[in-house]
Amino acid sequence: MIIVGLIIIGGIKRIGNAASIVASFMILIYCFFGTIVLITNASAIPSAFALVFHDAFTETAAVGGFWGSTASLAIHAGHPRKVCLAVYSPTSLA
């Protein structure tokens, strides 16, 4: 708690320096444990690739791609005009 207080009191430059150090360690830890998971499950990797390529060309994947593309285009077109009423309240549209 004291270290956090000293970093915050130090200003934006000290916050940036601390964040870059923490992010560097996070990357190393993520890569280390990711490698451990891959090594531990190495026998399942070929079947996982086979499953991806097998299921990528089914009717379900085509329909999911169509609906995902449609939703993306609708959100992209409607967002600048505030058409998405689920996000905005009636008072914010006035």
C-alpha positions as CSV (number, residue, x, y, z in Angstrom):
1,M,0.0,0.0,0.0
2,I,2.9,2.4,0.8
3,I,4.5,1.6,-2.5
4,V,1.3,2.4,-4.4
5,G,1.0,5.7,-2.5
6,L,4.6,6.7,-3.3
7,I,4.0,5.9,-7.0
8,I,0.8,8.0,-7.2
9,I,2.4,10.9,-5.3
10,G,5.3,10.7,-7.8
11,G,3.1,11.9,-10.6
12,I,2.3,10.6,-14.0
13,K,5.9,9.9,-15.0
14,R,6.4,7.6,-12.0
15,I,3.1,5.9,-12.7
16,G,4.2,5.3,-16.3
17,N,7.5,3.9,-15.2
18,A,5.9,1.6,-12.7
19,A,3.3,0.4,-15.2
20,S,6.0,-0.4,-17.8
21,I,8.0,-2.5,-15.3
22,V,4.9,-4.3,-14.1
23,A,3.8,-4.9,-17.8
24,S,7.2,-6.4,-18.6
25,F,7.0,-8.9,-15.8
26,M,3.4,-9.7,-16.8
27,I,4.5,-10.6,-20.3
28,L,7.3,-12.8,-19.0
29,I,5.0,-14.7,-16.6
30,Y,2.3,-15.1,-19.4
31,C,4.8,-16.5,-21.8
32,F,6.3,-18.8,-19.2
33,F,3.0,-20.3,-18.1
34,G,1.7,-20.4,-21.7
35,T,4.7,-22.5,-22.6
36,I,4.2,-24.8,-19.7
37,V,0.5,-25.4,-20.7
38,L,1.6,-26.1,-24.3
39,I,4.3,-28.6,-23.2
40,T,1.9,-30.3,-20.7
41,N,-0.8,-30.7,-23.3
42,A,1.5,-31.4,-26.3
43,S,-0.2,-34.6,-27.2
44,A,-3.6,-32.7,-27.7
45,I,-2.2,-30.1,-30.1
46,P,-2.6,-32.1,-33.3
47,S,-6.2,-33.1,-32.5
48,A,-7.0,-29.4,-31.6
49,F,-5.7,-28.2,-35.0
50,A,-7.7,-31.0,-36.7
51,L,-10.9,-30.0,-34.9
52,V,-10.4,-26.4,-35.9
53,F,-10.0,-27.2,-39.6
54,H,-12.8,-29.8,-39.6
55,D,-15.3,-27.4,-37.9
56,A,-14.3,-24.3,-39.8
57,F,-16.1,-25.5,-43.0
58,T,-19.4,-26.7,-41.6
59,E,-22.9,-25.1,-42.1
60,T,-22.8,-23.9,-38.5
61,A,-19.6,-22.0,-39.0
62,A,-21.0,-20.4,-42.2
63,V,-24.2,-19.3,-40.4
64,G,-22.2,-18.0,-37.4
65,G,-19.9,-16.0,-39.7
66,F,-22.9,-14.5,-41.6
67,W,-24.6,-13.4,-38.4
68,G,-21.4,-12.1,-36.8
69,S,-20.7,-10.1,-40.0
70,T,-24.3,-8.8,-40.0
71,A,-24.1,-7.8,-36.4
72,S,-20.8,-6.1,-36.9
73,L,-22.1,-4.1,-39.9
74,A,-25.2,-3.1,-38.0
75,I,-23.3,-1.9,-35.0
76,H,-20.8,-0.1,-37.2
77,A,-23.6,1.7,-39.1
78,G,-25.9,2.3,-36.2
79,H,-23.5,3.5,-33.5
80,P,-22.6,6.9,-35.0
81,R,-26.4,7.6,-35.3
82,K,-27.2,6.3,-31.8
83,V,-29.5,3.7,-33.2
84,C,-28.6,1.1,-30.6
85,L,-31.4,1.8,-28.1
86,A,-30.3,-1.0,-25.8
87,V,-27.2,1.1,-24.8
88,Y,-28.8,4.6,-24.7
89,S,-31.6,5.6,-22.5
90,P,-34.5,7.6,-23.9
91,T,-33.3,10.7,-22.1
92,S,-29.9,10.6,-23.8
93,L,-31.5,10.5,-27.3
94,A,-33.3,13.8,-26.8
